[in-house]
Amino acid sequence: MKIRRIAYLSTLFAFLLPTLVVATVVISYTYPTSTTGVAPKVYLAQGPNYAAANAMGLFYANQVGSPANISSGTNIYFNYTYGASNEALLNVLEIVNNAPSGVTVKLIFDTVNLPTGVTMYISSSANTQLSYSVSGGTITINGGTPVSEGSSFTLSSGTYYIGFLFSSSAQPGTGTIAFHYEIG
């Protein structure tokens, strides 16, 4: 009888002991999540002169969302007038920076590949629209900086305006504008 009891206890401990040694406490939690699309704090939108340029068939860029913004991948169409020695489409787009005060936003243009004879400008300071002057039939953009591939700007809170200058050598063509921003 004693041998049986020892054999039984030995078998019981052989099965239970490893289980007791590696036992783990497991507690489970569940958290509901949700996702919704919102406009980013920094975004591209139609500028104050967009409606006039669009009405003349010179500029088109569709906006979506609220606040309205031009989402990535949207085609932007701009045209020039045949025979014009120069042409400027000023303040047709804007970059809005609604990042909280004290947050640094750096805008970097990765690609600026425009048709021949077309130059893109961005306003030099927040909330200041691009302007122009004409001398000897040549249009000069004032209050802005030409944008090229690799250009970068540190943005203050507010709105920065974008325009396009067409030289007398402007040619039909396609291109790409790509930018990103870094918030720090």
N, C-alpha and C positions, 0 to 999 in steps of 0.2 A: 504494500500500500504506500509506504514511504517513497519507494522508488517511482511509483506512478505519479505521486504528487510532485516530486522533484522534476520528473520528466515533463509534466504538464506545465509547471511554473517556468521551467527553462524554455519551453516552446512559446509560452505566452510572452515572456520577456524578449525572446528573440524577435517576435513580430512587433511588439509594442515599443520597445526601447528605441529602435531607429525612428519610428514615427514620432515619438515624444521629443527626441533630440532635434529633429528638423522641422518641428511644427512652427508655423508662421501665422501671425495675426493678419487677417485680410479685412479691410474695411472698404466699402465701395461708395462712391459719390457720383451723382449725376448733375450736370449743369447744362441747362438749355442755352443755345447760342442762336444768333441770327445774323444775317448779312444783308446789307442794302447798299445800293449805289448812291454815292453823293459826289457833288462837285468837289474837286480838290481845293486846297487853300490858294494855290497858284494855278491859274488857268488862262487859256487863250480864248478870246471872245471877239465878236464884231465890235468895231470901234465907232466913234461918233459920226464919221463920214461914210460909213458902210452903206447906209440906205441910199445916199445920193449916187455913189459909185455903182451900186447894184442897179439902180433905176436906169442908168445910162448903159448898162450891159458891160461894164468894165470890171466888176468884181463880184465874186460869189463864194461864200463859205457858210455852210449850214451849221446852225447851232442846235443843241439838244440840252435837256436837263433844266434844273433850277438850282442855282442861277444858271442862265443860259451860257453854255460854253461850247467851243469847237473841240470835239473829242478827237483823240489820236486816230489817224487813218483817214480822216475826212479830206476829200479833195478840195483844194483851194484854187479857184480859177481867177486869173486876172488877165485883162486884155489891154491893148494899147490902140491908139488911133493911128491908122496909116497916114503917113505924110507929116505927122507932127515932128518938129525938130527935137522936142523934149516933152515929157508928160510925167506928171507926178500924181500918185494916188496916196494922199496923206491921211493918216489916222483912220485907216480902213479896218485895222485890227488893233486889239489891245491885249496886253498881258496884265491880269489883275493879281495883285499880291495881297491876300487877306490873311496872311500869317500873323499870329499874335505879335504885339509889340515886344521888341527885345530878341526876336528870333531872326537869325541871319538866313537870308535866302540868296543863293547864288544860281544864276541862270547861265547855262552853257549851251551854245549852239554847236551841236555835233556835226550837222550837215547843213550847208547852205549852198545848194546847187540850183541856181536859177538860170533861165534862158539867157542867151547872149544879150548884153545891153541892158540888163535889169539889175538894179542894186536895191537891197533892202536896208531900211533905216529903223532904228529904235530910239525913242526919246531919251535924252541924256539924264533926265531927272523925273521923279514921280510926279504925276498929275500935271505935266507940262506937255501940251500937244506940239507936234511937229509943225513948223511953219516954212515958208519959202520966200525967196526973192528971185526976181528975174532981171538979168542984165545982158543986153545984146542977144536976146532970144534964148539964153541959157538959164535953166532953172537950177537954183541951189537950194538944198534942204537945210533949214536952220533948226537948231535945238535938238539935233539928233546925231547919232553915230552910225556909220555904215556897219553892217553886220556881215561877217564872213565866217567860214568854218573855223571853229575853235574860239570864236569870240565868247567872252564871259563877262557878266555884269553882276554886281552885288545890288540887289533890289531893296529899296526902302518900302515900307507899306504904301500902298496906293496903286495907281494905274500907269502903265508905260505904253506908249502908242507906237504903232508900227506903220510904216509907209513904204512905198516902192517908187523908185525913180527910173523912168524909161529914157534911155538916150536915143539919139537919132539913129543909132545902129541896132536898136532892139530887134530881135528876131523871134518868130514863133518857136515854141519848143516846150519841153516839159522839164520839171525839176523836182527837187525834194528839199523841204525844210524840216530838220529834226532838232529838237532841243530837249534838255532835261534840266531839272532843278534839284539842288541839294539844300536841305533844310538842316541847320545846325544850331 
